[in-house]
Amino acid sequence: MLQAGYPNTTVSLAEGTGSFKSEETTLSTHFSITNSKVAKIEIVCNDSEVDKIVSIISDKARTGNPGDGIIYVSEIQNVYKVRTGLESKED
């Protein structure tokens, strides 16, 4: 994302379970952990940049296999600076 001009990107490494069937899934009371390692990417941007960012992430992350991920787009209503406690008006 930095090379594409989006330096304010947060990447969190986590584990998650999707709705796809894992080879490790069992139907007994003894179950295996089916979590996969995932990266959660958070970018706050202007509305005009959403399509480009979605395209970049999709193109780089797509393997064609189940579990490639999901991209959510949501609206940011307010932004507050922790240091000052004031609402930020920056775009």
Beta strands, then each sheet from edge to edge (+ up, - down):
strand 1: 9-16
strand 2: 36-43
sheet 1: 1+ 2-
end
